[in-house]
């Protein structure tokens, strides 16, 4: 057998986009009516909550809560608030999700219903759509999680977004977060 060379592929997180770029992308997503609403909502979930496409495509409509004039998305516990104007965009999307008018998906509960009966859209179907828009999914996720752990204690962010405490703590340390001495847990006595 001849020698085979297998190319190395790094699994490290890519360099994040800057906070300025992240906010500019969020503004663009809210204002671009030429981009399908489904793609804009998915991209907003990446940029605001650092969610991977594998988790975004598994969300159901019950994960979006509208109570007391506030829109919340349940990614962990407690649910995360959705800031304006993204909240309105998300509610608009709930009323016009694609692939729900067919005989196979009339009662689909998936936030991103797929073309196959009872199945959500796959990350492999969503990723090229976002790539076609020039949307930097992984660098956008990395920037979002870094910014979030700089604003609040890593364990709090982990619980709200469904991440592991150790993972967010490592990200906070790498980002130079000041919440290192935060003691997670219930402090009411």
N, C-alpha and C positions, 0 to 999 in steps of 0.2 A: 504494500500500500504506500502510495506517495504521501509525503508530509502534508498536512492540512493546516492552514493558518486561519484561525478564527479571529476576526477583527474585534477589538475591545470596544465596548459601548459603555460609557460612563452612566451610572445611575444616580449621580449626585443631582441635586436641584440646580437648575440653571441660574445664572445671575438674574436677580429680579429686575423688573423695570423700575424706574424711579417713581416716587410718590406723585410727582407732577404728571408723569405719563399715565399713571393709573387713574388719576382724577380726570385727566383729559379724555381718556377712553370711556370712562363712566359718563361724562357729559355727552360724548359723541353717541353712545348707545341710547341714551334717552331721547336724543333729538333726531336720529336718523330713521325717517319713515321709509326709506328705500330698502332697509334691511328687514327681513322677516322678524316679526315680533318674537317668535320662538327662539331664534338665534340670539336676539338681544337679551332676552330674559336669562338664557343659559349663561351668556357672557357676564351679565351683572352678578349672577350667583357666584361666579368664579372670582370676580374682582372685589366684591363686597365681603364674601364669606370664605374665601380660599377653598372652595369645594372642588374636588376632582370630578371630572365628567362621569366617572363610574357611580358616584353618589348622587349627582344631579339627576341622572337619568332614572334613578330608583325612587325619586320623590313622588309622592302621591298628592292629590288635590287637598286631602285633609291636612297635609303638612303646611299649607298656607292658611293662616287664621286671620280673620278680620273681625276684631272686637273693639268696641268703644272707640271707633274711628281710627284704630291703629292696625297696621298690617304686620303680622309676625310670620316668620318662617321657622318651622321646627326642624332643626338640624341636630340638636342636642337638647339638654335641659338646663336652663329654661329656653323657650323659643327666642329667636333673635329678632329684634325690631327691624323693619325694612324702612329706610329713610325715604323721604320724598325727594325727587319725583319717581324714584324706582318703585315705590309702593303702588302708585296708580298704574304704571306699566304692567306690573305683576297682576293686578286685578283685571286689567283689560285682557291680558293673556288668558286668564282663567275662563273668561267668557267666550274665547274664540280659539281654543286649542285645536290643532290640526288632527286629522285622522279619527275624529269622534263622530263623524256623520256617515260612516260606512256601516254596513250590516255587521261587520265583525267587531267593531269597537263602540257601539252606542253608549255603553255604560262604563267606559274606560275611566279608571280612577287615577291613572298615571298622569303626572304633571306633563310629561313628555311622552304621549302615547306613540307606540310604534306602528308599523304597517301590519304586523302580524297580530292576529286576534289575541287580546288579553295580555300583550307584551309591551313593555316600554320601548322607547327608542334606545338603540344601543349606543354606547360611547363611540364605537367605531363609525356609526352613522353621523353622530353629532360633531366629532372632531374635525372632519374635512370641511364641514359647513363653516365652522369658526375659523379654520385655517384659510379658507377661501376669502374670508373677510379681512385677513391679515391680523387676526386676533392672536396675541401671544399667550396661549392658555397656561403653560407651565410657568413662564416668568411672571405672568399676572397673578397666579395663585401664590407664588413665592412672595411677591411684593405685598399682597393682601395679608398673609399670615404674619409677615414681619411687622407690618404697620399695626396690626391688631394687638400683638404681644407687647408692643411698645406703649400702647395706650391703656392696657389693663393687665392684671396678673395673668401669667400663662395658664394656671389651672382654671381660672374663670373662663378664659377664651376656649380652652380645651373642652370644657363641659358644654358651653353654648354651641360649639361648632361640631361636636362629636369627634374630637381629636383625642389622642392620648396625652396625658399630663406631661410625661417625660419628653415627648416630641416637641410640644410647644415650649417647654422649659429650655430645651437645647436651642431652639430657634431664638428665644428671648435672649439667652446668653450670647449667642453669635451676633445678634443685632445690637447688643449693648444695652439691653433693657434694665430699668432701675427697680424692677419688682422682684428681685432675687430673694429677698427676705420675707416675702409674703407667705403667711401660713394659711394654706387652704383648709377649708372645712367649716363647720358650723361653729360660730363664736358666740352664739346667744346662750346665756346661762341665767 
